[in-house]
Amino acid sequence: MPEPPQAQEPLPGAFRLTAEPATAPYRLTIRVDEGGDASRRTAEFERGDQVLVHWSTLPLLAEKWIEVNGRRCEGPFEIEARLETDLLLRLQDDKCRVEILGTHAEGTVHSLPSD
């Protein structure tokens, strides 16, 4: 009798988030919003700290957003299995925006902002 097909677990991908300005202009709490459900994992930065978040996550729910201090930033992004997505978080007093800098194999050179 043939065996039933094996369900394959999704493979993780990752994202690396840096900010502009590179240091926190005010106290920041960063989370990933996955279609209305904020992640329980947080990154916290005090004013003047370098902002860098590097998390592995599953590519479930196609669009994800970054949430800063409880507010969703403009600019959804996606995670691809086995790849790392480089993101730039642009911080302003009244809003935030995430830009995708590029995607590459994990462990290779990171994408840099073009400006």
Jmol script that loads the backbone (N, CA, C; Angstrom):
load data "model"
ATOM      1  N   MET A   1       0.841  -1.178   0.000  1.00  0.00           N
ATOM      2  CA  MET A   1       0.000   0.000   0.000  1.00  0.00           C
ATOM      3  C   MET A   1       0.893   1.252   0.000  1.00  0.00           C
ATOM      4  N   PRO A   2       0.642   2.223  -0.893  1.00  0.00           N
ATOM      5  CA  PRO A   2       1.510   3.419  -0.951  1.00  0.00           C
ATOM      6  C   PRO A   2       1.344   4.276   0.298  1.00  0.00           C
ATOM      7  N   GLU A   3       2.460   4.905   0.653  1.00  0.00           N
ATOM      8  CA  GLU A   3       2.439   5.793   1.819  1.00  0.00           C
ATOM      9  C   GLU A   3       1.818   7.133   1.440  1.00  0.00           C
ATOM     10  N   PRO A   4       1.084   7.749   2.375  1.00  0.00           N
ATOM     11  CA  PRO A   4       0.508   9.068   2.074  1.00  0.00           C
ATOM     12  C   PRO A   4       1.625  10.095   1.918  1.00  0.00           C
ATOM     13  N   PRO A   5       1.399  11.131   1.104  1.00  0.00           N
ATOM     14  CA  PRO A   5       2.428  12.158   0.921  1.00  0.00           C
ATOM     15  C   PRO A   5       2.736  12.846   2.258  1.00  0.00           C
ATOM     16  N   GLN A   6       3.991  13.166   2.431  1.00  0.00           N
ATOM     17  CA  GLN A   6       4.444  13.834   3.643  1.00  0.00           C
ATOM     18  C   GLN A   6       4.183  15.339   3.526  1.00  0.00           C
ATOM     19  N   ALA A   7       3.614  15.900   4.571  1.00  0.00           N
ATOM     20  CA  ALA A   7       3.412  17.352   4.594  1.00  0.00           C
ATOM     21  C   ALA A   7       4.762  18.000   4.896  1.00  0.00           C
ATOM     22  N   GLN A   8       5.140  18.959   4.091  1.00  0.00           N
ATOM     23  CA  GLN A   8       6.420  19.621   4.285  1.00  0.00           C
ATOM     24  C   GLN A   8       6.219  20.902   5.077  1.00  0.00           C
ATOM     25  N   GLU A   9       7.038  21.057   6.093  1.00  0.00           N
ATOM     26  CA  GLU A   9       7.011  22.277   6.883  1.00  0.00           C
ATOM     27  C   GLU A   9       7.640  23.403   6.064  1.00  0.00           C
ATOM     28  N   PRO A  10       7.111  24.619   6.170  1.00  0.00           N
ATOM     29  CA  PRO A  10       7.740  25.730   5.444  1.00  0.00           C
ATOM     30  C   PRO A  10       9.129  26.017   6.009  1.00  0.00           C
ATOM     31  N   LEU A  11      10.038  26.363   5.133  1.00  0.00           N
ATOM     32  CA  LEU A  11      11.405  26.690   5.545  1.00  0.00           C
ATOM     33  C   LEU A  11      11.478  28.152   5.933  1.00  0.00           C
ATOM     34  N   PRO A  12      12.275  28.478   6.933  1.00  0.00           N
ATOM     35  CA  PRO A  12      12.361  29.875   7.348  1.00  0.00           C
ATOM     36  C   PRO A  12      13.175  30.725   6.368  1.00  0.00           C
ATOM     37  N   GLY A  13      12.915  32.012   6.435  1.00  0.00           N
ATOM     38  CA  GLY A  13      13.712  33.024   5.766  1.00  0.00           C
ATOM     39  C   GLY A  13      14.097  34.015   6.844  1.00  0.00           C
ATOM     40  N   ALA A  14      14.639  35.142   6.463  1.00  0.00           N
ATOM     41  CA  ALA A  14      15.066  36.122   7.461  1.00  0.00           C
ATOM     42  C   ALA A  14      14.935  37.523   6.901  1.00  0.00           C
ATOM     43  N   PHE A  15      14.972  38.488   7.812  1.00  0.00           N
ATOM     44  CA  PHE A  15      15.100  39.873   7.389  1.00  0.00           C
ATOM     45  C   PHE A  15      16.090  40.574   8.297  1.00  0.00           C
ATOM     46  N   ARG A  16      16.736  41.568   7.721  1.00  0.00           N
ATOM     47  CA  ARG A  16      17.698  42.400   8.439  1.00  0.00           C
ATOM     48  C   ARG A  16      17.226  43.832   8.261  1.00  0.00           C
ATOM     49  N   LEU A  17      16.906  44.472   9.373  1.00  0.00           N
ATOM     50  CA  LEU A  17      16.350  45.824   9.357  1.00  0.00           C
ATOM     51  C   LEU A  17      17.354  46.798   9.954  1.00  0.00           C
ATOM     52  N   THR A  18      17.716  47.814   9.177  1.00  0.00           N
ATOM     53  CA  THR A  18      18.504  48.927   9.682  1.00  0.00           C
ATOM     54  C   THR A  18      17.627  50.171   9.564  1.00  0.00           C
ATOM     55  N   ALA A  19      18.090  51.280  10.109  1.00  0.00           N
ATOM     56  CA  ALA A  19      17.239  52.472  10.125  1.00  0.00           C
ATOM     57  C   ALA A  19      17.966  53.688   9.582  1.00  0.00           C
ATOM     58  N   GLU A  20      17.165  54.652   9.180  1.00  0.00           N
ATOM     59  CA  GLU A  20      17.632  55.988   8.773  1.00  0.00           C
ATOM     60  C   GLU A  20      16.802  56.972   9.569  1.00  0.00           C
ATOM     61  N   PRO A  21      17.357  57.684  10.536  1.00  0.00           N
ATOM     62  CA  PRO A  21      18.761  57.684  10.928  1.00  0.00           C
ATOM     63  C   PRO A  21      19.178  56.346  11.549  1.00  0.00           C
ATOM     64  N   ALA A  22      20.502  56.082  11.538  1.00  0.00           N
ATOM     65  CA  ALA A  22      21.027  54.798  11.999  1.00  0.00           C
ATOM     66  C   ALA A  22      20.855  54.586  13.493  1.00  0.00           C
ATOM     67  N   THR A  23      20.776  55.673  14.242  1.00  0.00           N
ATOM     68  CA  THR A  23      20.562  55.566  15.686  1.00  0.00           C
ATOM     69  C   THR A  23      19.153  56.048  16.025  1.00  0.00           C
ATOM     70  N   ALA A  24      18.590  55.458  17.045  1.00  0.00           N
ATOM     71  CA  ALA A  24      17.209  55.769  17.422  1.00  0.00           C
ATOM     72  C   ALA A  24      17.078  57.232  17.853  1.00  0.00           C
ATOM     73  N   PRO A  25      16.195  58.006  17.196  1.00  0.00           N
ATOM     74  CA  PRO A  25      15.997  59.405  17.571  1.00  0.00           C
ATOM     75  C   PRO A  25      15.143  59.547  18.833  1.00  0.00           C
ATOM     76  N   TYR A  26      14.500  58.474  19.227  1.00  0.00           N
ATOM     77  CA  TYR A  26      13.664  58.408  20.433  1.00  0.00           C
ATOM     78  C   TYR A  26      13.542  56.927  20.793  1.00  0.00           C
ATOM     79  N   ARG A  27      12.965  56.637  21.946  1.00  0.00           N
ATOM     80  CA  ARG A  27      12.814  55.238  22.374  1.00  0.00           C
ATOM     81  C   ARG A  27      11.929  54.492  21.374  1.00  0.00           C
ATOM     82  N   LEU A  28      12.400  53.315  20.919  1.00  0.00           N
ATOM     83  CA  LEU A  28      11.687  52.531  19.910  1.00  0.00           C
ATOM     84  C   LEU A  28      11.386  51.127  20.411  1.00  0.00           C
ATOM     85  N   THR A  29      10.190  50.656  20.113  1.00  0.00           N
ATOM     86  CA  THR A  29       9.838  49.247  20.269  1.00  0.00           C
ATOM     87  C   THR A  29       9.395  48.776  18.895  1.00  0.00           C
ATOM     88  N   ILE A  30      10.115  47.789  18.355  1.00  0.00           N
ATOM     89  CA  ILE A  30       9.863  47.299  17.002  1.00  0.00           C
ATOM     90  C   ILE A  30       9.315  45.884  17.077  1.00  0.00           C
ATOM     91  N   ARG A  31       8.243  45.655  16.312  1.00  0.00           N
ATOM     92  CA  ARG A  31       7.629  44.333  16.177  1.00  0.00           C
ATOM     93  C   ARG A  31       7.319  44.087  14.714  1.00  0.00           C
ATOM     94  N   VAL A  32       7.031  42.829  14.394  1.00  0.00           N
ATOM     95  CA  VAL A  32       6.556  42.474  13.052  1.00  0.00           C
ATOM     96  C   VAL A  32       5.056  42.268  13.148  1.00  0.00           C
ATOM     97  N   ASP A  33       4.329  42.885  12.235  1.00  0.00           N
ATOM     98  CA  ASP A  33       2.870  42.736  12.150  1.00  0.00           C
ATOM     99  C   ASP A  33       2.603  41.772  11.000  1.00  0.00           C
ATOM    100  N   GLU A  34       1.970  40.655  11.322  1.00  0.00           N
ATOM    101  CA  GLU A  34       1.707  39.637  10.308  1.00  0.00           C
ATOM    102  C   GLU A  34       0.211  39.567  10.024  1.00  0.00           C
ATOM    103  N   GLY A  35      -0.269  40.527   9.260  1.00  0.00           N
ATOM    104  CA  GLY A  35      -1.674  40.537   8.889  1.00  0.00           C
ATOM    105  C   GLY A  35      -2.605  40.826  10.046  1.00  0.00           C
ATOM    106  N   GLY A  36      -2.227  41.764  10.899  1.00  0.00           N
ATOM    107  CA  GLY A  36      -3.083  42.159  12.008  1.00  0.00           C
ATOM    108  C   GLY A  36      -2.688  41.568  13.341  1.00  0.00           C
ATOM    109  N   ASP A  37      -1.804  40.581  13.337  1.00  0.00           N
ATOM    110  CA  ASP A  37      -1.339  39.980  14.582  1.00  0.00           C
ATOM    111  C   ASP A  37       0.105  40.392  14.818  1.00  0.00           C
ATOM    112  N   ALA A  38       0.328  41.246  15.789  1.00  0.00           N
ATOM    113  CA  ALA A  38       1.685  41.677  16.095  1.00  0.00           C
ATOM    114  C   ALA A  38       2.457  40.530  16.745  1.00  0.00           C
ATOM    115  N   SER A  39       3.687  40.379  16.350  1.00  0.00           N
ATOM    116  CA  SER A  39       4.558  39.358  16.913  1.00  0.00           C
ATOM    117  C   SER A  39       4.773  39.610  18.401  1.00  0.00           C
ATOM    118  N   ARG A  40       4.967  38.558  19.132  1.00  0.00           N
ATOM    119  CA  ARG A  40       5.294  38.704  20.556  1.00  0.00           C
ATOM    120  C   ARG A  40       6.764  39.065  20.739  1.00  0.00           C
ATOM    121  N   ARG A  41       7.552  38.841  19.722  1.00  0.00           N
ATOM    122  CA  ARG A  41       8.981  39.154  19.780  1.00  0.00           C
ATOM    123  C   ARG A  41       9.161  40.647  19.522  1.00  0.00           C
ATOM    124  N   THR A  42       9.917  41.302  20.377  1.00  0.00           N
ATOM    125  CA  THR A  42      10.143  42.737  20.213  1.00  0.00           C
ATOM    126  C   THR A  42      11.631  43.048  20.282  1.00  0.00           C
ATOM    127  N   ALA A  43      11.981  44.150  19.674  1.00  0.00           N
ATOM    128  CA  ALA A  43      13.324  44.716  19.790  1.00  0.00           C
ATOM    129  C   ALA A  43      13.137  46.119  20.347  1.00  0.00           C
ATOM    130  N   GLU A  44      13.856  46.428  21.404  1.00  0.00           N
ATOM    131  CA  GLU A  44      13.720  47.747  22.033  1.00  0.00           C
ATOM    132  C   GLU A  44      15.043  48.494  21.957  1.00  0.00           C
ATOM    133  N   PHE A  45      14.936  49.776  21.669  1.00  0.00           N
ATOM    134  CA  PHE A  45      16.108  50.637  21.523  1.00  0.00           C
ATOM    135  C   PHE A  45      15.882  51.923  22.296  1.00  0.00           C
ATOM    136  N   GLU A  46      16.884  52.328  23.029  1.00  0.00           N
ATOM    137  CA  GLU A  46      16.850  53.622  23.707  1.00  0.00           C
ATOM    138  C   GLU A  46      17.353  54.679  22.739  1.00  0.00           C
ATOM    139  N   ARG A  47      17.026  55.921  23.022  1.00  0.00           N
ATOM    140  CA  ARG A  47      17.494  57.030  22.179  1.00  0.00           C
ATOM    141  C   ARG A  47      19.016  56.963  22.069  1.00  0.00           C
ATOM    142  N   GLY A  48      19.518  57.023  20.841  1.00  0.00           N
ATOM    143  CA  GLY A  48      20.958  56.976  20.591  1.00  0.00           C
ATOM    144  C   GLY A  48      21.507  55.592  20.291  1.00  0.00           C
ATOM    145  N   ASP A  49      20.732  54.528  20.534  1.00  0.00           N
ATOM    146  CA  ASP A  49      21.164  53.168  20.207  1.00  0.00           C
ATOM    147  C   ASP A  49      21.163  52.958  18.701  1.00  0.00           C
ATOM    148  N   GLN A  50      22.126  52.165  18.202  1.00  0.00           N
ATOM    149  CA  GLN A  50      22.100  51.782  16.796  1.00  0.00           C
ATOM    150  C   GLN A  50      20.915  50.845  16.583  1.00  0.00           C
ATOM    151  N   VAL A  51      20.137  51.079  15.528  1.00  0.00           N
ATOM    152  CA  VAL A  51      18.961  50.261  15.228  1.00  0.00           C
ATOM    153  C   VAL A  51      19.362  49.168  14.242  1.00  0.00           C
ATOM    154  N   LEU A  52      19.273  47.932  14.704  1.00  0.00           N
ATOM    155  CA  LEU A  52      19.549  46.767  13.869  1.00  0.00           C
ATOM    156  C   LEU A  52      18.725  45.602  14.405  1.00  0.00           C
ATOM    157  N   VAL A  53      17.896  45.050  13.540  1.00  0.00           N
ATOM    158  CA  VAL A  53      17.084  43.882  13.886  1.00  0.00           C
ATOM    159  C   VAL A  53      17.364  42.824  12.837  1.00  0.00           C
ATOM    160  N   HIS A  54      17.727  41.626  13.278  1.00  0.00           N
ATOM    161  CA  HIS A  54      17.988  40.518  12.360  1.00  0.00           C
ATOM    162  C   HIS A  54      17.243  39.310  12.885  1.00  0.00           C
ATOM    163  N   TRP A  55      16.104  38.991  12.258  1.00  0.00           N
ATOM    164  CA  TRP A  55      15.245  37.904  12.718  1.00  0.00           C
ATOM    165  C   TRP A  55      14.980  36.900  11.621  1.00  0.00           C
ATOM    166  N   SER A  56      14.954  35.662  12.018  1.00  0.00           N
ATOM    167  CA  SER A  56      14.497  34.585  11.156  1.00  0.00           C
ATOM    168  C   SER A  56      12.998  34.424  11.393  1.00  0.00           C
ATOM    169  N   THR A  57      12.257  34.158  10.334  1.00  0.00           N
ATOM    170  CA  THR A  57      10.819  33.976  10.457  1.00  0.00           C
ATOM    171  C   THR A  57      10.315  33.099   9.323  1.00  0.00           C
ATOM    172  N   LEU A  58       9.132  32.585   9.475  1.00  0.00           N
ATOM    173  CA  LEU A  58       8.546  31.767   8.421  1.00  0.00           C
ATOM    174  C   LEU A  58       7.880  32.651   7.372  1.00  0.00           C
ATOM    175  N   PRO A  59       7.900  32.226   6.121  1.00  0.00           N
ATOM    176  CA  PRO A  59       7.294  33.036   5.054  1.00  0.00           C
ATOM    177  C   PRO A  59       5.778  32.867   4.961  1.00  0.00           C
ATOM    178  N   LEU A  60       5.146  32.550   6.075  1.00  0.00           N
ATOM    179  CA  LEU A  60       3.692  32.408   6.072  1.00  0.00           C
ATOM    180  C   LEU A  60       3.043  33.778   6.038  1.00  0.00           C
ATOM    181  N   LEU A  61       1.819  33.841   5.579  1.00  0.00           N
ATOM    182  CA  LEU A  61       1.113  35.110   5.400  1.00  0.00           C
ATOM    183  C   LEU A  61       1.997  36.041   4.576  1.00  0.00           C
ATOM    184  N   ALA A  62       1.691  36.129   3.317  1.00  0.00           N
ATOM    185  CA  ALA A  62       2.567  36.800   2.362  1.00  0.00           C
ATOM    186  C   ALA A  62       3.057  38.171   2.808  1.00  0.00           C
ATOM    187  N   GLU A  63       2.174  39.079   3.182  1.00  0.00           N
ATOM    188  CA  GLU A  63       2.620  40.427   3.525  1.00  0.00           C
ATOM    189  C   GLU A  63       2.833  40.585   5.026  1.00  0.00           C
ATOM    190  N   LYS A  64       3.923  41.243   5.353  1.00  0.00           N
ATOM    191  CA  LYS A  64       4.251  41.577   6.738  1.00  0.00           C
ATOM    192  C   LYS A  64       4.548  43.072   6.784  1.00  0.00           C
ATOM    193  N   TRP A  65       4.417  43.664   7.966  1.00  0.00           N
ATOM    194  CA  TRP A  65       4.729  45.070   8.172  1.00  0.00           C
ATOM    195  C   TRP A  65       5.571  45.188   9.416  1.00  0.00           C
ATOM    196  N   ILE A  66       6.312  46.272   9.497  1.00  0.00           N
ATOM    197  CA  ILE A  66       7.036  46.613  10.720  1.00  0.00           C
ATOM    198  C   ILE A  66       6.144  47.557  11.507  1.00  0.00           C
ATOM    199  N   GLU A  67       6.120  47.339  12.791  1.00  0.00           N
ATOM    200  CA  GLU A  67       5.347  48.176  13.709  1.00  0.00           C
ATOM    201  C   GLU A  67       6.340  48.863  14.651  1.00  0.00           C
ATOM    202  N   VAL A  68       6.240  50.184  14.754  1.00  0.00           N
ATOM    203  CA  VAL A  68       7.111  50.955  15.639  1.00  0.00           C
ATOM    204  C   VAL A  68       6.247  51.648  16.681  1.00  0.00           C
ATOM    205  N   ASN A  69       6.530  51.364  17.927  1.00  0.00           N
ATOM    206  CA  ASN A  69       5.789  51.953  19.053  1.00  0.00           C
ATOM    207  C   ASN A  69       4.279  51.803  18.886  1.00  0.00           C
ATOM    208  N   GLY A  70       3.870  50.610  18.417  1.00  0.00           N
ATOM    209  CA  GLY A  70       2.448  50.306  18.288  1.00  0.00           C
ATOM    210  C   GLY A  70       1.788  50.813  17.024  1.00  0.00           C
ATOM    211  N   ARG A  71       2.550  51.450  16.139  1.00  0.00           N
ATOM    212  CA  ARG A  71       1.977  52.005  14.902  1.00  0.00           C
ATOM    213  C   ARG A  71       2.588  51.295  13.692  1.00  0.00           C
ATOM    214  N   ARG A  72       1.723  50.840  12.791  1.00  0.00           N
ATOM    215  CA  ARG A  72       2.194  50.157  11.590  1.00  0.00           C
ATOM    216  C   ARG A  72       2.863  51.142  10.651  1.00  0.00           C
ATOM    217  N   CYS A  73       4.051  50.777  10.171  1.00  0.00           N
ATOM    218  CA  CYS A  73       4.780  51.612   9.214  1.00  0.00           C
ATOM    219  C   CYS A  73       4.285  51.328   7.802  1.00  0.00           C
ATOM    220  N   GLU A  74       4.430  52.316   6.923  1.00  0.00           N
ATOM    221  CA  GLU A  74       4.132  52.125   5.509  1.00  0.00           C
ATOM    222  C   GLU A  74       5.142  51.143   4.941  1.00  0.00           C
ATOM    223  N   GLY A  75       4.727  50.392   3.925  1.00  0.00           N
ATOM    224  CA  GLY A  75       5.675  49.533   3.222  1.00  0.00           C
ATOM    225  C   GLY A  75       5.672  48.091   3.670  1.00  0.00           C
ATOM    226  N   PRO A  76       4.739  47.292   3.154  1.00  0.00           N
ATOM    227  CA  PRO A  76       4.762  45.868   3.470  1.00  0.00           C
ATOM    228  C   PRO A  76       5.949  45.179   2.799  1.00  0.00           C
ATOM    229  N   PHE A  77       6.297  44.014   3.304  1.00  0.00           N
ATOM    230  CA  PHE A  77       7.380  43.226   2.710  1.00  0.00           C
ATOM    231  C   PHE A  77       7.024  41.753   2.850  1.00  0.00           C
ATOM    232  N   GLU A  78       7.754  40.905   2.131  1.00  0.00           N
ATOM    233  CA  GLU A  78       7.536  39.464   2.190  1.00  0.00           C
ATOM    234  C   GLU A  78       8.842  38.768   2.556  1.00  0.00           C
ATOM    235  N   ILE A  79       8.712  37.593   3.126  1.00  0.00           N
ATOM    236  CA  ILE A  79       9.859  36.757   3.462  1.00  0.00           C
ATOM    237  C   ILE A  79       9.851  35.569   2.512  1.00  0.00           C
ATOM    238  N   GLU A  80      11.021  35.245   1.970  1.00  0.00           N
ATOM    239  CA  GLU A  80      11.153  34.089   1.100  1.00  0.00           C
ATOM    240  C   GLU A  80      11.992  33.039   1.812  1.00  0.00           C
ATOM    241  N   ALA A  81      11.597  31.793   1.690  1.00  0.00           N
ATOM    242  CA  ALA A  81      12.331  30.697   2.320  1.00  0.00           C
ATOM    243  C   ALA A  81      13.787  30.704   1.884  1.00  0.00           C
ATOM    244  N   ARG A  82      14.674  30.505   2.858  1.00  0.00           N
ATOM    245  CA  ARG A  82      16.125  30.400   2.656  1.00  0.00           C
ATOM    246  C   ARG A  82      16.800  31.684   2.181  1.00  0.00           C
ATOM    247  N   LEU A  83      16.066  32.787   2.135  1.00  0.00           N
ATOM    248  CA  LEU A  83      16.648  34.055   1.711  1.00  0.00           C
ATOM    249  C   LEU A  83      16.547  35.078   2.824  1.00  0.00           C
ATOM    250  N   GLU A  84      17.406  36.076   2.755  1.00  0.00           N
ATOM    251  CA  GLU A  84      17.369  37.182   3.701  1.00  0.00           C
ATOM    252  C   GLU A  84      16.982  38.448   2.945  1.00  0.00           C
ATOM    253  N   THR A  85      16.031  39.185   3.493  1.00  0.00           N
ATOM    254  CA  THR A  85      15.576  40.434   2.897  1.00  0.00           C
ATOM    255  C   THR A  85      16.131  41.585   3.712  1.00  0.00           C
ATOM    256  N   ASP A  86      16.817  42.507   3.056  1.00  0.00           N
ATOM    257  CA  ASP A  86      17.360  43.691   3.721  1.00  0.00           C
ATOM    258  C   ASP A  86      16.332  44.811   3.652  1.00  0.00           C
ATOM    259  N   LEU A  87      16.023  45.376   4.800  1.00  0.00           N
ATOM    260  CA  LEU A  87      15.017  46.434   4.916  1.00  0.00           C
ATOM    261  C   LEU A  87      15.637  47.686   5.520  1.00  0.00           C
ATOM    262  N   LEU A  88      15.136  48.842   5.100  1.00  0.00           N
ATOM    263  CA  LEU A  88      15.533  50.116   5.673  1.00  0.00           C
ATOM    264  C   LEU A  88      14.293  50.767   6.266  1.00  0.00           C
ATOM    265  N   LEU A  89      14.366  51.068   7.547  1.00  0.00           N
ATOM    266  CA  LEU A  89      13.280  51.726   8.266  1.00  0.00           C
ATOM    267  C   LEU A  89      13.581  53.218   8.309  1.00  0.00           C
ATOM    268  N   ARG A  90      12.771  54.002   7.604  1.00  0.00           N
ATOM    269  CA  ARG A  90      12.939  55.461   7.618  1.00  0.00           C
ATOM    270  C   ARG A  90      12.036  56.025   8.702  1.00  0.00           C
ATOM    271  N   LEU A  91      12.659  56.662   9.685  1.00  0.00           N
ATOM    272  CA  LEU A  91      11.942  57.200  10.838  1.00  0.00           C
ATOM    273  C   LEU A  91      11.783  58.702  10.725  1.00  0.00           C
ATOM    274  N   GLN A  92      10.549  59.152  10.938  1.00  0.00           N
ATOM    275  CA  GLN A  92      10.249  60.579  11.029  1.00  0.00           C
ATOM    276  C   GLN A  92       9.426  60.771  12.284  1.00  0.00           C
ATOM    277  N   ASP A  93       9.275  62.019  12.725  1.00  0.00           N
ATOM    278  CA  ASP A  93       8.543  62.270  13.964  1.00  0.00           C
ATOM    279  C   ASP A  93       7.128  61.723  13.941  1.00  0.00           C
ATOM    280  N   ASP A  94       6.433  61.869  12.810  1.00  0.00           N
ATOM    281  CA  ASP A  94       5.019  61.505  12.772  1.00  0.00           C
ATOM    282  C   ASP A  94       4.701  60.249  11.971  1.00  0.00           C
ATOM    283  N   LYS A  95       5.713  59.615  11.339  1.00  0.00           N
ATOM    284  CA  LYS A  95       5.451  58.397  10.572  1.00  0.00           C
ATOM    285  C   LYS A  95       6.731  57.605  10.372  1.00  0.00           C
ATOM    286  N   CYS A  96       6.552  56.395   9.858  1.00  0.00           N
ATOM    287  CA  CYS A  96       7.689  55.547   9.530  1.00  0.00           C
ATOM    288  C   CYS A  96       7.379  54.812   8.227  1.00  0.00           C
ATOM    289  N   ARG A  97       8.425  54.445   7.504  1.00  0.00           N
ATOM    290  CA  ARG A  97       8.261  53.770   6.223  1.00  0.00           C
ATOM    291  C   ARG A  97       9.372  52.726   6.080  1.00  0.00           C
ATOM    292  N   VAL A  98       9.023  51.558   5.562  1.00  0.00           N
ATOM    293  CA  VAL A  98       9.991  50.489   5.334  1.00  0.00           C
ATOM    294  C   VAL A  98      10.227  50.353   3.836  1.00  0.00           C
ATOM    295  N   GLU A  99      11.500  50.323   3.463  1.00  0.00           N
ATOM    296  CA  GLU A  99      11.879  50.134   2.062  1.00  0.00           C
ATOM    297  C   GLU A  99      12.650  48.831   1.947  1.00  0.00           C
ATOM    298  N   ILE A 100      12.387  48.091   0.883  1.00  0.00           N
ATOM    299  CA  ILE A 100      13.113  46.854   0.609  1.00  0.00           C
ATOM    300  C   ILE A 100      14.372  47.214  -0.176  1.00  0.00           C
ATOM    301  N   LEU A 101      15.523  46.872   0.393  1.00  0.00           N
ATOM    302  CA  LEU A 101      16.793  47.181  -0.266  1.00  0.00           C
ATOM    303  C   LEU A 101      17.224  46.064  -1.199  1.00  0.00           C
ATOM    304  N   GLY A 102      16.849  44.839  -0.880  1.00  0.00           N
ATOM    305  CA  GLY A 102      17.223  43.699  -1.715  1.00  0.00           C
ATOM    306  C   GLY A 102      17.040  42.396  -0.971  1.00  0.00           C
ATOM    307  N   THR A 103      17.207  41.318  -1.715  1.00  0.00           N
ATOM    308  CA  THR A 103      17.101  39.974  -1.167  1.00  0.00           C
ATOM    309  C   THR A 103      18.314  39.188  -1.647  1.00  0.00           C
ATOM    310  N   HIS A 104      18.855  38.364  -0.761  1.00  0.00           N
ATOM    311  CA  HIS A 104      20.052  37.595  -1.097  1.00  0.00           C
ATOM    312  C   HIS A 104      20.105  36.337  -0.249  1.00  0.00           C
ATOM    313  N   ALA A 105      21.009  35.434  -0.590  1.00  0.00           N
ATOM    314  CA  ALA A 105      21.204  34.222   0.201  1.00  0.00           C
ATOM    315  C   ALA A 105      21.710  34.622   1.582  1.00  0.00           C
ATOM    316  N   GLU A 106      21.271  33.907   2.606  1.00  0.00           N
ATOM    317  CA  GLU A 106      21.713  34.214   3.960  1.00  0.00           C
ATOM    318  C   GLU A 106      23.230  34.028   4.046  1.00  0.00           C
ATOM    319  N   GLY A 107      23.879  34.941   4.755  1.00  0.00           N
ATOM    320  CA  GLY A 107      25.314  34.874   4.942  1.00  0.00           C
ATOM    321  C   GLY A 107      26.126  35.575   3.871  1.00  0.00           C
ATOM    322  N   THR A 108      25.464  36.190   2.886  1.00  0.00           N
ATOM    323  CA  THR A 108      26.202  36.918   1.854  1.00  0.00           C
ATOM    324  C   THR A 108      26.108  38.421   2.150  1.00  0.00           C
ATOM    325  N   VAL A 109      26.689  39.236   1.301  1.00  0.00           N
ATOM    326  CA  VAL A 109      26.778  40.671   1.501  1.00  0.00           C
ATOM    327  C   VAL A 109      25.380  41.298   1.539  1.00  0.00           C
ATOM    328  N   HIS A 110      25.179  42.211   2.491  1.00  0.00           N
ATOM    329  CA  HIS A 110      23.903  42.892   2.641  1.00  0.00           C
ATOM    330  C   HIS A 110      23.735  44.013   1.617  1.00  0.00           C
ATOM    331  N   SER A 111      22.498  44.260   1.260  1.00  0.00           N
ATOM    332  CA  SER A 111      22.158  45.357   0.352  1.00  0.00           C
ATOM    333  C   SER A 111      22.295  46.676   1.102  1.00  0.00           C
ATOM    334  N   LEU A 112      22.697  47.726   0.412  1.00  0.00           N
ATOM    335  CA  LEU A 112      22.858  49.038   1.020  1.00  0.00           C
ATOM    336  C   LEU A 112      21.866  50.019   0.406  1.00  0.00           C
ATOM    337  N   PRO A 113      21.492  51.064   1.164  1.00  0.00           N
ATOM    338  CA  PRO A 113      20.596  52.090   0.601  1.00  0.00           C
ATOM    339  C   PRO A 113      21.258  52.717  -0.618  1.00  0.00           C
ATOM    340  N   SER A 114      20.437  53.099  -1.592  1.00  0.00           N
ATOM    341  CA  SER A 114      20.974  53.674  -2.833  1.00  0.00           C
ATOM    342  C   SER A 114      21.258  55.163  -2.750  1.00  0.00           C
ATOM    343  N   ASP A 115      20.757  55.846  -1.693  1.00  0.00           N
ATOM    344  CA  ASP A 115      21.017  57.291  -1.637  1.00  0.00           C
ATOM    345  C   ASP A 115      22.126  57.643  -0.695  1.00  0.00           C
TER     346      ASP A 115
END
end "model"
wireframe off; spacefill off
backbone 0.3
color backbone group
